[in-house]
Amino acid sequence: MTSVTVPGLLTELAGTRPSPDGTAALRAVLHARRLLTLKALLLRYERQRAELRPEACGRFERDWALLEAAERTDAEAVREVVDYPMTGAWLTEALAAPPGPPFERHLAHLGGLAAAAAVRAGCRRGVTRVDPPDPLHLPGLGTLRGPAAGPAGTRGPASAWTPLSPLAGGAVLDDLDPYRVPAAGIGPDALRAAERDRVDHERWSRLWRAAHALLAAAHPERAAETRATVRALVPLERPGLAGGPPISATRRAAPGAVLAEPPRDAGALADLLVHETHHTKLAALAEAVPLLRPGADTLHRVAWRPDPRPVSGVLQGAYAHLALLDLWWRARAGPAVPPGWRLHAHGRFEAHRDEVAEALSILRDSSELTSAGREFVRGMDRHLARLGTLTRHPA
């Protein structure tokens, strides 16, 4: 796990500053949560096995056995698959599915997860699948279509393998996973997942590299944190006529995946990567220690959203924007930062500093925070005050 304590983690994370220990602690929290959710799926299967078709039960048990075999071969490789963001989205939807055929359809996805685990672990035995679903989606790797009897994840006699496009630093551009976006879409405009043939892979890859170069120039530690946190980039597409600024989002069920419409440039992508990374960090922290009391439901206005937000939304937005203020404060005077982005950072810092202060005042006055939540907000306040008094880039 890690030696970082919860109080120490609160203090460290409240200032949004990245650290290897903090990143490791949050990843451990998310992994523990993912294992509990996977166990919950197994328990539900065992309780409802009598209601499922025999072939669905046989498939599930073979898939589970393959997953266990892969873990015995290489536990770390299997952890990569279990912790992949869309594995969390699948588990959430499977556990919420009605009994019978809907639950069976979600259970079938375990075949692709087990196959991906076996491929990553380098399993040489027990990998043959007799009746894989078509298509077979391997989380974090790609999709296999057509006859796929034989070693999972390899080409069959008449199969077609479509791999995910890698991004620099170990992430992938995921435009294949069936669980990458909820069926109802994302946000008030119900944005959908962009399909493979409508995704400009070359432009996304170019923007990704340039965005990380900007982050590294402004704050190398934050660039490293973003690489360690973001596992997948999911392109979005607005249904109907395009309009409004590009949207980005992080799903609570799939931390580590950034869902985004194409940004206008590398600077915009750098901003949204930091923004969404902090949604993931706060979601992971909330798994370790409750920041809000149950039943919190009062609504408040914030500058960055047209709709009133609950206290949880105010906290999420304030935290993400505080991280951006920290980034812009560094970038506006960073000697290695390109002049155009330096000017952008200066303008954004001045424009949004008071907005974050206003959101923090809402949180300070709220009775819906736990004692840990109040301590966290005090830490955010201290960091904002520090940014307000500093005028030069740190040496």
KOLLUMGU-787235 format. One record per residue (C-alpha): residue in one letter; x, y, z. Coordinates in pm, whole numbers, plus 32768, in hexadecimal, padded with zeros to 4 digits. Last residue first. Layout:
<nodes>
aXYZ
...
</nodes>
This chain:
<nodes>
a85278B407CB2
p83BB8B877CFB
h83088C5F7BF7
r82D18DBD7C79
t81A18E747CFC
l81488DAC7E2F
t80458E407F1A
g7F108DC27E66
l7FA58C697E31
r7FDC8C4C7FA7
a7E778CB37FF0
l7DFB8BA97EFC
h7ED18AA57FAC
r7E4F8B028103
d7CE88AF5808C
m7D1B899A7FF5
g7DA689248143
r7C7C89B881F7
v7B9C88FF8100
f7C4587B58159
e7C2287F682CC
r7AAF883A829A
g7A8A86F881D4
a7B3C863182E1
s7A4C86C183E6
t792D866082FE
l789F87618211
e772987A581F4
s772388CC82E5
s779C89B381CF
d78348B07821F
r79978AA581C0
l791689FA8084
i78648B308007
s79988C018057
l7A668B087F8E
a79888B447E60
e79BF8CBD7E7B
a7B398C917E95
v7B348BB37D60
e7A7C8CBF7C9B
d7B6C8DCB7D1C
r7C978D127C8A
h7BEB8CC87B3D
a7C2F8DF57A5F
e7D898E4A7AE6
f7E058CE67ABE
r7D688CC17965
g7E0C8DFD78E4
h7F648D9E7966
a7F458C3A78E2
h7EE98CB07784
l80148D9C7782
r80FC8C8077E6
w80558BA376E2
g80B38C9875CE
p82108CD87659
p82718B647657
v82BF8AE877B9
a84308AA17804
p84628BDE78D3
g83248B9F799B
a82828CEA79F7
r81188CAF798D
a81428B3779A0
r81738B1F7B19
w80438BEF7B73
w7F838B447A5B
l7FC389EB7AF0
d7F688A577C51
l7E308B037BCF
l7DDA89C47B12
a7DF788F87C51
l7D1189F27CFE
h7C1E89C87BDC
a7C0C884F7C11
y7BDA88787D88
a7AD289867D65
g7A1188B97C66
q7A0E877B7D35
l79B688357E75
v789C88F87DCF
g781B87B57D35
s781487057E87
v776A88377F1D
p765288147E21
r766888EB7CE7
p757F89EF7C50
d758989F07AD0
p764E8AE379F5
r779E8A537A67
w78F58AF97A88
a78908C197B6A
v77EC8B4B7C78
r76838B5B7CF2
h761E8A817E18
l752D89617E57
t74E488B47FA2
d74E287357F90
a75C986968091
g7515855780F4
p764384A68184
r7752858D8211
l786985F28126
l79E285B6812D
p79D384418170
v7B3283A6818A
a7BD4829F80AB
e7AD082917F94
a7AB6840D7FA1
l7C2C841D7F5A
a7BFC83537E1C
a7AE9843A7D9F
l7BC185687DF5
k7CE884E17D30
t7C1084847C04
h7B7285DE7BF8
h7CD186667C1B
t7D4785AB7AE7
e7C1C863D7A2D
h7C9087A57A5D
v7DFE87537A1A
l7DA386A578D6
l7CAF87BE7880
d7DBB88C9789B
a7EBC880777D0
l7DB487C876C4
a7D65893B76AE
g7ED88988768E
a7F028882757D
d7DFA8921749F
r7C8489427454
p7C2388157521
p7B7A86E47480
e7A56867D755E
a7AC285D6769C
l7A9D84AB7782
v7BCB847E7865
a7BED831F78F2
g7CB082F27A36
p7B7D82CD7B0F
a7A6E81FB7A6A
a793F81DF7B51
r7956834B7BC1
r796183AE7A53
t7A5184C279ED
a79E085CE78F9
s7A4386B577DD
i796D87987705
p79E0887775E6
p794689D375EC
g77EB8A07755C
g7755897B7420
a777088557334
l763987FE7270
g759C86AC72BA
p763685C473BC
r77778646745F
e789985567438
l797E84DF754A
p7ADE84517534
v7B438373765C
l7CA583A476E2
a7D1E828477B7
r7E0F824378D6
v7E1F83A2796A
t7EB583917AC8
a802683417A95
r804D84247966
t7F97853D7A1E
e807685137B4D
a81B085207A76
a813B866279CE
r80EF86EE7B26
e8250869E7B98
p82E687417A61
h8234888E7AA0
a82268998798E
a830488F97885
a8288879B78D6
l811F880F78BC
l816588B07769
a8212877476EA
h80EB86A87768
a7FFE877D769A
a80DC875D7564
r80E485E3757A
w7F6B85CC75AD
l7F2586C87498
r7FEF85F7739E
s7F4A84B3740C
w7DEE854C73F4
r7E3F85D8729A
e7EC184897219
h7D9B83C772A6
d7C94849E71FB
v7B6183E5727A
r7A3183BF7198
d7A7D825D711E
r7AB281E37282
e7963825F7307
a7950839173E6
a78B083437536
r777284097563
l772A855D75FC
a75DA857276AC
d75C886F07694
p7581870C7809
g76B886417859
i773684F677D1
g766C83F6770D
a753A832D7773
a75E581E27722
p7707823E7803
v7859827A7758
r798C8196774E
y78C7805B7798
p78C77FCD7636
d7A437FF7761D
l7AA2805D74BB
d7B0C81CC74A8
d7C1481B775B8
l7D45828E7570
v7E4081DC764D
a7F258246776B
g808E81D27797
g815383177789
a8114836F761E
l7FC282FA75A3
p7F78819F7521
s7E6481647421
l7D7E80477484
p7DA97F0973BC
t7CB27E8372BB
w7CDF7D0A7284
a7C137C6C716D
s7BC87AF97170
a7BAC79FF7057
p7CA078F070C3
g7CCE7985721F
r7DB77AA4726D
t7E307AC473D0
g7D897B5D7502
a7D177A147595
p7DD478E57517
g7CF17817743A
a7B8A783D73D0
a7B5C79A3735A
p7A7279927231
g7A187AFE71E2
r7A757C3C729B
l7B897C7D7398
t7B8C7DD17443
g7CA37E9C74E4
l7DA67EA475FB
g7D347F717729
p7C077E947768
l7BFC7D697677
h7AAF7D7D75BF
l7A437C397516
p79577C8473F5
d78C87B8273E7
p78A67AD37534
p799D79B8756F
d79217852754B
v7A43775C754E
r7B4C783775F0
t7CAF77B5760B
v7D7B785F771C
g7DAF773077FC
r7F22772E77C8
r801E782A7747
c7FC979507828
g809F7A8277D9
a80137B5878F3
r7FA77C6C7804
v7F007B71771B
a7E587AB57838
a7DD67BF878D4
a7D4E7C6B7783
a7CA47B197756
a7C0C7B2D78B2
l7B857C8A786A
g7AFF7C1D7719
g7A497AF377AF
l79CA7BC278D5
h78F77C8077D8
a78057B5977D1
l77927BB67930
h76FC7CF878A6
r761E7C3B77B6
e75BC7B4378C7
f75457C5F79AA
p74637CE27896
p73EA7B7D784A
g73797B2D79B0
p738F7C1A7AD6
p73857D957AA0
a74D77E3F7A6C
a75677F1A7B84
l76867E2D7BD8
a76DB7E0A7A68
e76D57F827A2F
t77C57FC77B4D
l78A87EA57AEE
w78BB7F1C7985
a790D808379EB
g7A1F80067AD3
t7AB67F3179C0
m7AA5806B78EB
p7BAF811379C1
y7CB37FFB79B1
d7CED7F887B17
v7C937E1C7AD1
v7D677E1F7994
e7E9E7EB67A33
r7E697DD67B65
v7E7F7CAA7A80
a7FDC7D117A12
e80417D457B7D
a7FC57BE97BE0
d80937B357AD8
t806679BB7AAF
r7F81797D7BD7
e7EB57AAA7B69
a7E927A1B7A0B
a7E1178D37A96
e7D12798D7B6B
l7C937A4E7A3D
l7C7F790C7976
a7BB178697A8B
w7AC679957A8A
d7A9879777913
r7A4F7803792B
e795378497A42
f78A8795B797B
r788D78877840
g77FA775F78FD
c76FE783D79AE
a769078DF7868
e766F778777C7
p759B770C78EB
r74A7783078C6
l748E790D79FA
e738779097B0F
a743777F97BD9
r757878C47BD2
q74D379E97C82
r758379DA7DD4
e76CD79627D3E
y76C77A717C34
r767D7B7B7D39
l77A37B037E09
l788A7B0B7CDB
l781B7C6E7C86
a78537CDE7DEE
k79B27C497DDD
l79FD7D217CAE
t797B7E517D6A
l7A567E057E96
l7B847DD67DB1
r7B3F7F277D0B
r7B297FD87E5B
a7C787F4B7EC7
h7D0D7FB67D79
l7C8281177D9C
v7D18813D7EF7
a7E6980B57E84
r7E6881A87D5E
l7E2382C37E52
a7F4882637F2E
a8035823E7E08
t7FD883987D84
g800A84327EDC
d815C838A7F06
p81D083F67DA9
s817485617DF4
p809586607D4A
r802E87AD7DE4
t7EB587D97DF1
g7EDE88997F3C
a7DCB87C77FDB
l7E7B868B7F63
e7FA386A38052
t7EDB87068182
l7DD585FA8148
l7EE084F28101
g7F9385458244
p7E4D85218305
v7E0B83D3824D
t7F69834E828A
v806E831D8177
s813281DB81B3
t80B4813A8077
m800080008000
</nodes>
